[in-house]
Amino acid sequence: MGSDAIQRRAFLGSACGALGLAALAGDAAGASADDAPAGGKVPPELQAVRDKLMADMEANRGIGVPRCDGQFLNLIVHVTAAKNVLEVGTYRGYSGIWLALGLEHTGGRLTTIDIDPARVREARGNFTTAGLADRITGLEGDAHKVAKTLAGPFDLVFLDADKGNEVDYFHAVFPKLRPGGFILLHNAITSRKVMTPYLDLVSQHPEIVHVVLSLSMTDGFSVSFHKRPAGDARSERSAASPVPSPSGRGLG
Ligand SMILES: C[S@@+](CC[C@H](N)C(=O)[O-])C[C@H]1O[C@@H](n2cnc3c(N)ncnc32)[C@H](O)[C@@H]1O
C-alpha cells in the first residue's frame, strides 16, 4: 500500500469513517446525538439528557455498536422513511436509541429483542431516560423463537445477536421484509467466517442487492436490500402499524 493510501486509511479509521455520514446524520460537529429537524422539536433539557446518556454509553461501550455505526442506523431510518423496524440484540439499547431517534421523525416504531433479562431491564431504563420508551417495544426472549411470531411487514431489520446463526433469522424475517426494505447485520467483517453461510445466501439471493460496508474501518455491516419488483420504482412505505408483542411487555 502506498503512503497516500496508508494516510487515507489512518484518517478514515481515526474519524470512525464518519466522513459525510456525520453531516447526513445531522451531526456535523460530531458532538451531539441530536437528530431533531431544523427548528428542533426536542426540548433542550431532553436533548441534554440524551447527549449525556449517549456519551456515557459510548464511554462504556461494551459490545454495543460504535457511534459511527449507530449514526448509520439512524441514517438508514431517515433515508428509507422506515416505520416498522425490528432489532435482534438489544444489549443496553444504544443502537436501539439511534434507530428510535430516526423513528421519531418517521413516526415509526422499533421492536427490539434480547434474551438476557438483565440487559432488557437496563435497556428499558435507557429508553425511558432518552424519552423514547413509547416508541420502542422491547421483547425478552430467544429471538430465534420470538422473531417467528412477529407479524411485520418490516421496513428495516437489524441483526446484532448470536453470531453465526443468521440464516435462521433470515428465514424468519425475509418473508416479512417489504420490497424496498433492508436487513442489516453487524460484525460482517470481524465475524465473517461464522457468517459465511448467511453472506453466501444474501449475496446470491435473486431478490437481494447485497454489499458489505465498513464505516469504522475495523468492522462493518452486511447490507441486504430487498429489491422491488422490476418496473416498480415507487417509494413504498409500510403502514405505521406497530408489530404486536406476544408478551405485551415493553421496554419502558
Ligand atoms: C452485540 S450485543 C447487541 C448490541 C446492540 N445492538 C447495541 O449496539 O447496542 C448482542 C446481544 O444479543 C443478545 N442475544 C444473544 N443471543 C440472543 C438470542 N438468541 N436472542 C435474543 N438476543 C440474543 C445478547 O444478550 C446481547 O445483549
The ligand as an ORCA input file, in Angstrom:
! r2SCAN-3c Opt
* xyz 0 1
  C     -23.709     -7.269     20.370
  S     -24.984     -7.226     21.549
  C     -26.119     -6.109     20.829
  C     -25.625     -4.702     20.833
  C     -26.681     -3.668     20.496
  N     -27.239     -3.921     19.190
  C     -26.067     -2.294     20.537
  O     -25.294     -1.969     19.633
  O     -26.321     -1.541     21.461
  C     -25.743     -8.776     21.324
  C     -26.967     -9.010     22.192
  O     -27.664    -10.141     21.655
  C     -28.253    -10.835     22.720
  N     -28.539    -12.189     22.247
  C     -27.686    -13.225     22.048
  N     -28.340    -14.307     21.608
  C     -29.642    -13.963     21.522
  C     -30.824    -14.644     21.121
  N     -30.805    -15.911     20.716
  N     -31.997    -13.970     21.169
  C     -32.042    -12.669     21.578
  N     -30.947    -11.982     21.970
  C     -29.770    -12.613     21.930
  C     -27.243    -10.744     23.854
  O     -27.869    -10.926     25.120
  C     -26.664     -9.349     23.656
  O     -27.282     -8.412     24.510
*
